[in-house]
């Protein structure tokens, strides 16, 4: 591997290296894989970050859809993770954050007598598509003593 490295930057706990012809991600299972755009490398790391979580985690877009969800979300279901009616509020919370800033958002559930705590990270991964929210579930809070 005789590629020179011009720039190295961290992103979501991973490392992106600028090389001749594109960008490499150290965490990629194929180290020779070169992404043509830095946004492609960032998308890979966002998906990788979600996939490494044992708790439910997903990438939420401005239209209330998950562009990626990990196995834990598939197991419990999208509606159980973040009900469709609450996704707009979750995404709007991400809009108030600086890029890379974390926030906690509470979803109230009268049915289960709990509050679901979500950690939200607002990111600009690809300027062509705008901001996304990387969301993961934290331990729920019980409303009953």
DSSP file (Angstrom, degrees, kcal/mol; ACC not computed):
  #  RESIDUE AA STRUCTURE BP1 BP2  ACC     N-H-->O    O-->H-N    N-H-->O    O-->H-N    TCO  KAPPA ALPHA  PHI   PSI    X-CA   Y-CA   Z-CA
    1    1 A X              0   0    0      0, 0.0    31,-0.0     0, 0.0     0, 0.0   0.000 360.0 360.0 360.0  98.0    0.0    0.0    0.0
    2    2 A X        +     0   0    0      2,-0.1     2,-0.4     0, 0.0     0, 0.0  -0.006 360.0 132.4-103.3  27.2    2.0    3.0   -1.3
    3    3 A X        -     0   0    0      1,-0.0     2,-0.2    16,-0.0    16,-0.0  -0.648  53.1-132.6 -81.6 131.5   -0.8    5.5   -1.1
    4    4 A X        -     0   0    0     -2,-0.4     2,-0.6     1,-0.0    16,-0.5  -0.579  14.4-133.4 -81.1 148.9    0.2    8.8    0.6
    5    5 A X  E     +A   19   0A   0     -2,-0.2    14,-0.2     1,-0.2     3,-0.1  -0.907  26.0 174.3-105.4 121.2   -2.1   10.2    3.2
    6    6 A X  E     +     0   0A   0     12,-2.1     2,-0.3    -2,-0.6    -1,-0.2   0.876  68.4   9.1 -90.5 -44.3   -2.9   13.9    2.9
    7    7 A X  E     -A   18   0A   0     11,-0.5    11,-3.6     2,-0.0     2,-0.4  -0.995  56.6-166.3-140.6 141.6   -5.5   14.3    5.7
    8    8 A X  E     +A   17   0A   0     -2,-0.3     2,-0.3     9,-0.2     9,-0.2  -0.997  16.2 172.5-126.0 134.5   -6.8   12.2    8.5
    9    9 A X  E     -A   16   0A   0      7,-2.6     7,-3.2    -2,-0.4     2,-0.3  -0.997  27.1-125.2-142.4 148.2   -9.9   13.0   10.5
   10   10 A X  E     +A   15   0A   0     -2,-0.3     2,-0.3     5,-0.2     5,-0.2  -0.650  26.8 175.6 -89.9 147.6  -12.0   11.4   13.1
   11   11 A X  E >   -A   14   0A   0      3,-1.9     3,-2.2    -2,-0.3    -2,-0.0  -0.885  67.2 -20.2-154.4 119.9  -15.7   10.8   12.6
   12   12 A X  T 3  S-     0   0    0     -2,-0.3     3,-0.1     1,-0.3    -2,-0.0   0.853 127.8 -49.0  49.8  42.5  -18.1    9.0   15.0
   13   13 A X  T 3  S+     0   0    0      1,-0.3    -1,-0.3    36,-0.0     2,-0.2   0.485 122.9  99.9  80.3   2.0  -15.3    7.1   16.6
   14   14 A X  E <   -A   11   0A   0     -3,-2.2    -3,-1.9    12,-0.0     2,-0.4  -0.527  68.4-121.0-110.4-179.1  -13.8    6.1   13.2
   15   15 A X  E     -A   10   0A   0     -5,-0.2    11,-2.2    -2,-0.2     2,-0.5  -0.989  15.5-163.4-131.0 127.5  -10.9    7.4   11.1
   16   16 A X  E     -AB   9  25A   0     -7,-3.2    -7,-2.6    -2,-0.4     2,-0.5  -0.931   9.1-162.1-108.9 129.7  -11.1    8.7    7.6
   17   17 A X  E     -AB   8  24A   0      7,-3.1     7,-2.7    -2,-0.5     2,-0.5  -0.944  14.1-137.3-114.2 130.4   -7.9    9.0    5.6
   18   18 A X  E     +AB   7  23A   0    -11,-3.6   -12,-2.1    -2,-0.5   -11,-0.5  -0.754  36.7 165.8 -83.1 124.8   -7.6   11.2    2.5
   19   19 A X  E >   -AB   5  22A   0      3,-2.8     3,-2.0    -2,-0.5     2,-0.3  -0.813  48.2 -67.6-131.0 172.7   -5.6    9.2   -0.1
   20   20 A X  T 3  S+     0   0    0    -16,-0.5     3,-0.0    -2,-0.3   -17,-0.0  -0.473 123.6  15.8 -61.5 123.7   -4.9    9.5   -3.8
   21   21 A X  T 3  S-     0   0    0     -2,-0.3     2,-0.3     1,-0.1    -1,-0.3   0.412 130.9 -44.5  93.1  -2.2   -8.2    8.8   -5.6
   22   22 A X  E <  S-B   19   0A   0     -3,-2.0    -3,-2.8     2,-0.0     2,-0.4  -0.993  79.5 -39.8 153.0-143.4  -10.5    9.2   -2.6
   23   23 A X  E     -BC  18  35A   0     12,-2.4    12,-3.5    -2,-0.3     2,-0.3  -0.986  35.7-157.7-134.7 135.6  -11.0    8.4    1.1
   24   24 A X  E     -B   17   0A   0     -7,-2.7    -7,-3.1    -2,-0.4     2,-0.5  -0.852   9.4-145.8-111.2 150.5  -10.3    5.3    3.1
   25   25 A X  E >   -B   16   0A   0      8,-0.4     3,-1.6    -2,-0.3    -9,-0.2  -0.973   6.4-149.1-116.6 122.8  -12.0    4.3    6.4
   26   26 A X  T 3  S+     0   0    0    -11,-2.2    -1,-0.1    -2,-0.5   -10,-0.1   0.813  97.3  55.8 -60.8 -30.3   -9.8    2.4    8.9
   27   27 A X  T 3  S+     0   0    0    -12,-0.4    -1,-0.3    -3,-0.1     2,-0.1   0.540  79.9 114.8 -81.8  -5.5  -12.8    0.5   10.3
   28   28 A X  S <  S-     0   0    0     -3,-1.6     3,-0.1     1,-0.1     5,-0.1  -0.415  71.0-132.3 -67.7 137.5  -13.8   -0.8    6.9
   29   29 A X  S    S+     0   0    0      1,-0.2     2,-0.7    -2,-0.1    -1,-0.1   0.751 103.5  53.3 -63.9 -22.0  -13.6   -4.6    6.7
   30   30 A X  S >  S-     0   0    0      1,-0.1     3,-2.3     3,-0.0    -1,-0.2  -0.870  74.5-167.3-111.2  96.6  -11.8   -4.2    3.3
   31   31 A X  T 3  S+     0   0    0     -2,-0.7    -1,-0.1     1,-0.3    -3,-0.1   0.714  84.4  60.4 -59.9 -21.0   -8.9   -1.8    4.1
   32   32 A X  T 3  S+     0   0    0     -3,-0.1    -1,-0.3    -8,-0.1     2,-0.1   0.581  76.7 118.3 -81.9  -8.5   -8.2   -1.3    0.4
   33   33 A X    <   -     0   0    0     -3,-2.3     2,-0.5    -8,-0.1    -8,-0.4  -0.393  47.9-163.8 -63.4 126.9  -11.8    0.1   -0.2
   34   34 A X        -     0   0    0     -2,-0.1     2,-0.4   -10,-0.1   -10,-0.2  -0.968   7.6-149.3-117.1 125.7  -11.6    3.7   -1.4
   35   35 A X  B     -C   23   0A   0    -12,-3.5   -12,-2.4    -2,-0.5     6,-0.1  -0.766  10.7-141.8 -90.5 136.2  -14.7    5.9   -1.3
   36   36 A X  S    S+     0   0    0     -2,-0.4     2,-0.3   -14,-0.2    -1,-0.1   0.814  84.6  35.4 -69.6 -29.0  -14.9    8.6   -4.0
   37   37 A X  S  > S-     0   0    0    -14,-0.1     4,-1.4     1,-0.1     3,-0.5  -0.924  75.7-129.1-125.7 149.9  -16.4   11.3   -1.7
   38   38 A X  H  > S+     0   0    0     -2,-0.3     4,-2.4     1,-0.2     5,-0.2   0.839 110.2  61.9 -64.0 -31.5  -15.8   12.1    1.9
   39   39 A X  H  > S+     0   0    0      1,-0.2     4,-2.4     2,-0.2    -1,-0.2   0.857 100.4  53.5 -63.9 -33.2  -19.6   12.0    2.4
   40   40 A X  H  > S+     0   0    0     -3,-0.5     4,-2.1     2,-0.2    -1,-0.2   0.899 109.1  48.5 -65.6 -40.3  -19.6    8.3    1.3
   41   41 A X  H  X S+     0   0    0     -4,-1.4     4,-2.1     2,-0.2    -2,-0.2   0.895 111.3  50.4 -65.6 -40.0  -16.9    7.6    4.0
   42   42 A X  H  X S+     0   0    0     -4,-2.4     4,-2.4     2,-0.2    -2,-0.2   0.905 108.4  52.1 -64.7 -41.5  -19.0    9.4    6.6
   43   43 A X  H  X S+     0   0    0     -4,-2.4     4,-2.5     1,-0.2     5,-0.3   0.925 108.3  52.0 -60.0 -43.6  -22.2    7.5    5.6
   44   44 A X  H  X S+     0   0    0     -4,-2.1     4,-2.8     1,-0.2    -1,-0.2   0.938 111.3  46.4 -57.6 -46.3  -20.2    4.2    6.1
   45   45 A X  H  X S+     0   0    0     -4,-2.1     4,-2.6     2,-0.2    -1,-0.2   0.847 110.2  53.2 -68.2 -33.2  -19.1    5.3    9.6
   46   46 A X  H  X S+     0   0    0     -4,-2.4     4,-2.1     2,-0.2    -1,-0.2   0.930 113.5  43.1 -65.3 -44.3  -22.6    6.4   10.6
   47   47 A X  H  X S+     0   0    0     -4,-2.5     4,-2.6     2,-0.2    -2,-0.2   0.917 114.3  51.1 -65.0 -43.4  -24.0    3.0    9.6
   48   48 A X  H  X S+     0   0    0     -4,-2.8     4,-1.5    -5,-0.3    -2,-0.2   0.908 108.4  52.3 -59.8 -43.5  -21.1    1.3   11.2
   49   49 A X  H  X S+     0   0    0     -4,-2.6     4,-0.5     1,-0.2     3,-0.4   0.935 112.3  44.8 -59.5 -48.2  -21.7    3.3   14.4
   50   50 A X  H >< S+     0   0    0     -4,-2.1     3,-1.3     1,-0.2    -2,-0.2   0.913 111.4  53.7 -61.9 -42.9  -25.3    2.3   14.5
   51   51 A X  H 3< S+     0   0    0     -4,-2.6    -1,-0.2     1,-0.3    -2,-0.2   0.760 102.4  58.1 -65.4 -25.8  -24.5   -1.3   13.8
   52   52 A X  H 3< S+     0   0    0     -4,-1.5    -1,-0.3    -3,-0.4     2,-0.2   0.613  87.9  95.1 -80.6 -12.4  -22.0   -1.6   16.6
   53   53 A X    <<  -     0   0    0     -3,-1.3    19,-0.3    -4,-0.5     4,-0.1  -0.571  58.5-159.9 -81.0 140.4  -24.7   -0.6   19.2
   54   54 A X  S    S+     0   0    0     -2,-0.2    -1,-0.1     2,-0.1     2,-0.1   0.738  79.3  69.6 -86.1 -26.4  -26.5   -3.4   21.1
   55   55 A X  S    S-     0   0    0      1,-0.1    17,-0.2    82,-0.1    18,-0.2  -0.483 109.8 -74.5 -83.2 160.6  -29.3   -0.9   21.9
   56   56 A X        +     0   0    0     16,-0.2    81,-2.7    -2,-0.1     2,-0.3  -0.318  62.1 166.5 -57.3 133.9  -31.7    0.4   19.2
   57   57 A X  E     +D  136   0B   0     79,-0.2    13,-2.4    -4,-0.1     2,-0.3  -0.990   4.1 162.8-150.5 145.8  -30.0    2.9   17.0
   58   58 A X  E     -DE 135  69B   0     77,-2.6    77,-2.8    -2,-0.3     2,-0.6  -0.974  39.4-112.0-156.6 166.1  -30.9    4.5   13.6
   59   59 A X  E     -DE 134  68B   0      9,-2.6     8,-2.4    -2,-0.3     9,-1.0  -0.952  35.7-160.2-106.3 117.0  -30.2    7.3   11.2
   60   60 A X  E     -DE 133  66B   0     73,-3.4    73,-2.7    -2,-0.6     6,-0.2  -0.842   2.9-153.5-103.8 131.7  -33.3    9.6   11.0
   61   61 A X    >   -     0   0    0      4,-2.8     3,-2.0    -2,-0.4    71,-0.1  -0.499  34.2 -96.6 -99.4 171.6  -33.9   11.9    8.1
   62   62 A X  T 3  S+     0   0    0     69,-0.4    70,-0.1     1,-0.3    29,-0.1   0.717 120.6  59.0 -59.6 -23.6  -35.9   15.2    7.8
   63   63 A X  T 3  S-     0   0    0      2,-0.1    -1,-0.3    28,-0.0    25,-0.1   0.278 120.0-103.9 -93.8  12.7  -38.9   13.3    6.4
   64   64 A X  S <  S+     0   0    0     -3,-2.0     2,-0.3     1,-0.3    -2,-0.1   0.642  81.0 125.3  80.5  14.9  -39.3   11.1    9.5
   65   65 A X        -     0   0    0     -4,-0.1    -4,-2.8    22,-0.1     2,-0.6  -0.755  62.2-122.1-105.5 153.2  -37.8    8.0    7.8
   66   66 A X  E     -E   60   0B   0     -2,-0.3    -6,-0.2    -6,-0.2     3,-0.2  -0.844  17.3-171.4 -91.1 121.1  -35.0    5.8    8.9
   67   67 A X  E    S+     0   0B   0     -8,-2.4     2,-0.3    -2,-0.6    -1,-0.2   0.698  81.5   7.3 -82.4 -19.0  -32.3    5.7    6.3
   68   68 A X  E     -E   59   0B   0     -9,-1.0    -9,-2.6    -3,-0.1     2,-0.3  -0.960  66.2-178.3-155.4 145.1  -30.6    2.9    8.4
   69   69 A X  E     -E   58   0B   0     -2,-0.3   -11,-0.2   -11,-0.2   -13,-0.1  -0.994  23.9-124.8-142.3 144.3  -31.6    1.0   11.5
   70   70 A X    >>  -     0   0    0    -13,-2.4     4,-1.7    -2,-0.3     3,-0.7  -0.212  37.0 -92.8 -82.6 177.5  -29.6   -1.6   13.4
   71   71 A X  H 3> S+     0   0    0      1,-0.2     4,-2.3     2,-0.2     5,-0.1   0.831 122.2  61.5 -60.8 -34.5  -30.7   -5.1   14.3
   72   72 A X  H 3> S+     0   0    0    -19,-0.3     4,-2.0   -17,-0.2    -1,-0.2   0.864 104.3  48.9 -62.8 -35.4  -32.1   -4.0   17.7
   73   73 A X  H <> S+     0   0    0     -3,-0.7     4,-2.9   -16,-0.3    -1,-0.2   0.907 109.9  51.3 -69.7 -41.3  -34.6   -1.7   15.9
   74   74 A X  H  < S+     0   0    0     -4,-1.7    -2,-0.2     1,-0.2    -1,-0.2   0.888 109.8  52.0 -59.4 -37.8  -35.6   -4.6   13.6
   75   75 A X  H  < S+     0   0    0     -4,-2.3    -2,-0.2     1,-0.2    -1,-0.2   0.929 121.5  28.3 -67.0 -46.8  -36.2   -6.8   16.6
   76   76 A X  H  < S-     0   0    0     -4,-2.0     4,-0.2    -5,-0.1    -2,-0.2   0.733 115.3-114.0 -88.4 -22.4  -38.4   -4.3   18.5
   77   77 A X     X  -     0   0    0     -4,-2.9     4,-1.8    -5,-0.2     5,-0.1   0.102  19.3 -93.9  99.2 145.9  -39.9   -2.6   15.5
   78   78 A X  H  > S+     0   0    0      1,-0.2     4,-2.6     2,-0.2    -1,-0.1   0.887 123.3  52.0 -59.5 -42.3  -39.7    1.0   14.2
   79   79 A X  H  4 S+     0   0    0      1,-0.2    -1,-0.2     2,-0.2     4,-0.1   0.852 109.1  49.8 -66.5 -35.2  -42.9    2.1   16.0
   80   80 A X  H  4 S+     0   0    0     -4,-0.2     3,-0.2     2,-0.2    -1,-0.2   0.847 114.1  46.4 -71.5 -33.0  -41.7    0.7   19.3
   81   81 A X  H  < S-     0   0    0     -4,-1.8     2,-0.4     1,-0.3    -2,-0.2   0.990 140.1 -10.7 -71.7 -62.7  -38.3    2.5   18.9
   82   82 A X  S  < S-     0   0    0     -4,-2.6    -1,-0.3    -5,-0.1    -2,-0.2  -0.897  77.7-130.9-139.4 108.3  -39.7    5.9   17.8
   83   83 A X    >>  -     0   0    0     -2,-0.4     3,-1.9    -3,-0.2     4,-0.8  -0.254  23.5-117.1 -57.1 145.3  -43.4    6.1   16.9
   84   84 A X  H >> S+     0   0    0      1,-0.3     3,-0.8     2,-0.2     4,-0.5   0.846 114.1  59.5 -53.0 -38.8  -44.0    7.9   13.6
   85   85 A X  H 34 S+     0   0    0      1,-0.2    -1,-0.3     2,-0.1     4,-0.3   0.724 108.9  44.7 -65.6 -20.7  -45.9   10.7   15.4
   86   86 A X  H <> S+     0   0    0     -3,-1.9     4,-2.0     1,-0.1    -1,-0.2   0.552  88.9  85.8 -98.8 -10.3  -42.8   11.5   17.4
   87   87 A X  H <X S+     0   0    0     -4,-0.8     4,-2.7    -3,-0.8     5,-0.2   0.852  85.2  55.2 -66.0 -35.3  -40.2   11.4   14.7
   88   88 A X  H  X S+     0   0    0     -4,-0.5     4,-2.8     2,-0.2    -1,-0.2   0.922 109.4  47.5 -62.4 -43.6  -40.7   15.0   13.6
   89   89 A X  H  > S+     0   0    0     -4,-0.3     4,-1.7     2,-0.2    -2,-0.2   0.885 111.7  51.0 -64.6 -38.9  -40.1   16.3   17.1
   90   90 A X  H  X S+     0   0    0     -4,-2.0     4,-1.3     2,-0.2    -2,-0.2   0.938 113.2  44.7 -63.9 -46.0  -37.0   14.1   17.4
   91   91 A X  H  X S+     0   0    0     -4,-2.7     4,-1.3     1,-0.2     3,-0.3   0.910 109.8  54.9 -66.1 -40.6  -35.6   15.5   14.2
   92   92 A X  H  X S+     0   0    0     -4,-2.8     4,-0.8     1,-0.2    -1,-0.2   0.848 103.5  56.8 -61.4 -32.8  -36.5   19.0   15.0
   93   93 A X  H >< S+     0   0    0     -4,-1.7     3,-0.8     1,-0.2     4,-0.3   0.889 103.3  54.2 -62.7 -38.4  -34.5   18.6   18.3
   94   94 A X  H >< S+     0   0    0     -4,-1.3     3,-1.2    -3,-0.3    -1,-0.2   0.827  99.5  62.2 -64.6 -31.5  -31.5   17.7   16.1
   95   95 A X  H 3< S+     0   0    0     -4,-1.3    -1,-0.2     1,-0.3    -2,-0.2   0.770  98.1  56.7 -66.0 -25.1  -31.9   20.9   14.2
   96   96 A X  T << S+     0   0    0     -3,-0.8    -1,-0.3    -4,-0.8     2,-0.2   0.569  94.9  88.2 -82.4  -8.0  -31.3   23.0   17.3
   97   97 A X  S <  S-     0   0    0     -3,-1.2     2,-0.1    -4,-0.3     3,-0.1  -0.596  80.8-117.1 -92.8 149.7  -27.9   21.3   17.9
   98   98 A X    >   -     0   0    0     -2,-0.2     3,-2.5     1,-0.1    24,-0.3  -0.491  56.3 -77.7 -70.8 154.5  -24.5   22.2   16.6
   99   99 A X  T 3  S+     0   0    0      1,-0.3    24,-0.2    -2,-0.1    -1,-0.1  -0.369 122.6  13.9 -58.2 126.0  -23.0   19.6   14.3
  100  100 A X  T 3  S+     0   0    0     22,-2.8    -1,-0.3     1,-0.3     2,-0.2   0.343  95.6 131.3  89.4  -6.1  -21.7   16.8   16.5
  101  101 A X    <   -     0   0    0     -3,-2.5    21,-1.2    21,-0.3    -1,-0.3  -0.594  48.4-138.6 -82.2 141.9  -23.5   18.1   19.6
  102  102 A X  E     +F  121   0B   0     -2,-0.2     2,-0.3    19,-0.2    19,-0.2  -0.708  21.6 177.2 -98.8 149.8  -25.5   15.5   21.7
  103  103 A X  E     -F  120   0B   0     17,-1.9    17,-3.2    -2,-0.3     2,-0.5  -0.980  25.2-129.5-144.5 156.2  -28.9   16.0   23.3
  104  104 A X  E     -F  119   0B   0     -2,-0.3     2,-0.4    15,-0.2    15,-0.2  -0.921  22.8-168.4-105.9 132.7  -31.3   13.8   25.3
  105  105 A X  E     -F  118   0B   0     13,-2.9    13,-3.0    -2,-0.5     2,-0.5  -0.975  10.4-145.1-122.5 135.4  -34.9   13.7   24.1
  106  106 A X  E     -F  117   0B   0     -2,-0.4     2,-0.5    11,-0.2    11,-0.2  -0.882   7.2-163.4-105.4 126.1  -37.7   12.1   26.2
  107  107 A X  E     -F  116   0B   0      9,-3.2     9,-3.2    -2,-0.5     2,-0.4  -0.936  16.1-143.3-103.9 126.4  -40.6   10.3   24.6
  108  108 A X  E     -F  115   0B   0     -2,-0.5     2,-0.5     7,-0.2     7,-0.2  -0.742  14.4-170.8 -92.9 135.9  -43.5    9.8   26.9
  109  109 A X  E  >> -F  114   0B   0      5,-2.3     5,-1.4    -2,-0.4     4,-0.8  -0.932  11.7-178.6-127.2 106.9  -45.6    6.6   26.7
  110  110 A X  T  45S+     0   0    0     -2,-0.5    -1,-0.1     1,-0.2     5,-0.0   0.806  84.0  60.3 -70.6 -29.1  -48.8    6.6   28.7
  111  111 A X  T  45S+     0   0    0      1,-0.2    -1,-0.2     3,-0.1    -2,-0.0   0.934 116.3  28.8 -64.6 -47.4  -49.4    3.0   27.6
  112  112 A X  T  45S-     0   0    0      2,-0.2    -1,-0.2    30,-0.0    -2,-0.2   0.439 101.8-126.6 -96.2  -0.4  -46.3    1.5   29.2
  113  113 A X  T  <5S+     0   0    0     -4,-0.8    30,-2.5     1,-0.2    31,-0.5   0.891  73.0 108.6  55.2  42.3  -46.0    4.1   32.0
  114  114 A X  E   < -FG 109 142B   0     -5,-1.4    -5,-2.3    28,-0.2     2,-0.5  -0.917  66.5-130.8-137.7 165.5  -42.4    4.9   31.0
  115  115 A X  E     -FG 108 141B   0     26,-2.8    26,-2.9    -2,-0.3     2,-0.6  -0.992  23.5-142.1-114.1 125.7  -40.4    7.7   29.4
  116  116 A X  E     -F  107   0B   0     -9,-3.2    -9,-3.2    -2,-0.5     2,-0.5  -0.795  14.4-148.9 -87.7 124.3  -38.1    6.5   26.6
  117  117 A X  E     -F  106   0B   0     -2,-0.6    21,-3.2    21,-0.5     2,-0.4  -0.825  14.6-170.1 -96.3 129.7  -34.8    8.4   26.6
  118  118 A X  E     -FH 105 137B   0    -13,-3.0   -13,-2.9    -2,-0.5     2,-0.6  -0.953  17.1-143.9-119.6 137.6  -33.2    9.0   23.3
  119  119 A X  E     -FH 104 136B   0     17,-3.0    17,-2.0    -2,-0.4     2,-0.4  -0.894  23.3-163.2 -96.6 126.5  -29.7   10.3   22.6
  120  120 A X  E     -FH 103 135B   0    -17,-3.2   -17,-1.9    -2,-0.6     2,-0.5  -0.929  12.8-174.4-117.2 133.9  -29.7   12.5   19.5
  121  121 A X  E     -FH 102 134B   0     13,-2.0    13,-3.0    -2,-0.4     2,-0.5  -0.983  15.1-149.2-125.7 117.3  -26.7   13.5   17.5
  122  122 A X  E     + H   0 133B   0    -21,-1.2   -22,-2.8    -2,-0.5     2,-0.3  -0.757  25.3 175.5 -89.3 128.3  -27.2   16.0   14.7
  123  123 A X  E     - H   0 132B   0      9,-2.6     9,-2.5    -2,-0.5     2,-0.8  -0.970  36.5-144.3-135.8 147.9  -24.8   15.6   11.8
  124  124 A X  E     + H   0 131B   0     -2,-0.3     3,-0.2     7,-0.2     7,-0.2  -0.898  36.0 157.8-102.9  97.0  -24.1   17.0    8.4
  125  125 A X  E    S+     0   0B   0     -2,-0.8     2,-0.4     5,-0.5   -83,-0.2   0.889  70.1  13.3 -88.1 -44.2  -22.9   13.8    6.6
  126  126 A X  E >>  - H   0 130B   0      4,-0.6     3,-1.8    -3,-0.2     4,-1.2  -0.964  62.2-150.6-138.4 116.3  -23.6   14.8    3.0
  127  127 A X  T 34 S+     0   0    0     -2,-0.4    -1,-0.1     1,-0.3     4,-0.1   0.721  95.4  67.2 -62.1 -19.8  -24.4   18.4    2.0
  128  128 A X  T 34 S+     0   0    0      1,-0.2    -1,-0.3     2,-0.1     0, 0.0   0.784 113.6  28.9 -68.4 -25.7  -26.5   17.1   -0.9
  129  129 A X  T <4 S-     0   0    0     -3,-1.8    -2,-0.2     1,-0.2    -1,-0.2   0.498 103.5-136.6-115.6  -7.3  -29.0   15.7    1.5
  130  130 A X  E  <  - H   0 126B   0     -4,-1.2    -4,-0.6   -69,-0.1    -5,-0.5  -0.259  48.6 -12.3  82.4-170.5  -28.8   17.9    4.6
  131  131 A X  E     - H   0 124B   0     -7,-0.2   -69,-0.4    -6,-0.1     2,-0.3  -0.254  55.2-168.4 -68.5 148.2  -28.7   17.1    8.2
  132  132 A X  E     - H   0 123B   0     -9,-2.5    -9,-2.6   -71,-0.1     2,-0.5  -0.913  17.5-130.3-128.5 161.0  -29.5   13.8    9.7
  133  133 A X  E     -DH  60 122B   0    -73,-2.7   -73,-3.4    -2,-0.3     2,-0.7  -0.962   9.8-153.8-112.6 124.7  -30.2   12.7   13.3
  134  134 A X  E     -DH  59 121B   0    -13,-3.0   -13,-2.0    -2,-0.5     2,-0.4  -0.891  25.6-173.1 -95.1 120.4  -28.3    9.7   14.7
  135  135 A X  E     +DH  58 120B   0    -77,-2.8   -77,-2.6    -2,-0.7     2,-0.4  -0.932  14.3 176.3-123.7 135.3  -30.5    8.4   17.4
  136  136 A X  E     -DH  57 119B   0    -17,-2.0   -17,-3.0    -2,-0.4     2,-0.3  -0.992  30.4-114.0-136.7 149.8  -30.0    5.7   20.0
  137  137 A X  E     - H   0 118B   0    -81,-2.7     2,-0.2    -2,-0.4   -19,-0.2  -0.578  26.2-164.9 -81.0 138.5  -32.1    4.5   22.8
  138  138 A X        -     0   0    0    -21,-3.2   -21,-0.5    -2,-0.3   -82,-0.1  -0.642  47.5 -62.3-107.8 173.9  -31.0    4.9   26.4
  139  139 A X        -     0   0    0     -2,-0.2    -1,-0.1   -23,-0.1   -22,-0.1  -0.330  61.8-115.4 -58.8 133.7  -32.5    3.1   29.4
  140  140 A X        -     0   0    0    -24,-0.1     2,-0.5     1,-0.1   -24,-0.2  -0.315  20.6-128.2 -69.5 155.4  -36.1    4.0   29.8
  141  141 A X  E     -G  115   0B   0    -26,-2.9   -26,-2.8    -2,-0.0     2,-0.3  -0.904  19.9-131.3-103.7 130.5  -37.3    5.9   32.9
  142  142 A X  E     -G  114   0B   0     -2,-0.5   -28,-0.2   -28,-0.2   -29,-0.1  -0.600   7.3-156.7 -81.6 140.2  -40.2    4.4   34.9
  143  143 A X  S    S+     0   0    0    -30,-2.5     2,-0.3    -2,-0.3   -29,-0.1   0.611  75.4  74.9 -88.5 -14.1  -43.1    6.7   35.8
  144  144 A X              0   0    0    -31,-0.5    -2,-0.1     1,-0.1     0, 0.0  -0.791 360.0 360.0-101.0 143.2  -44.2    4.6   38.7
  145  145 A X              0   0    0     -2,-0.3    -1,-0.1     0, 0.0    -3,-0.0   0.505 360.0 360.0 -68.6 360.0  -42.2    4.4   42.0
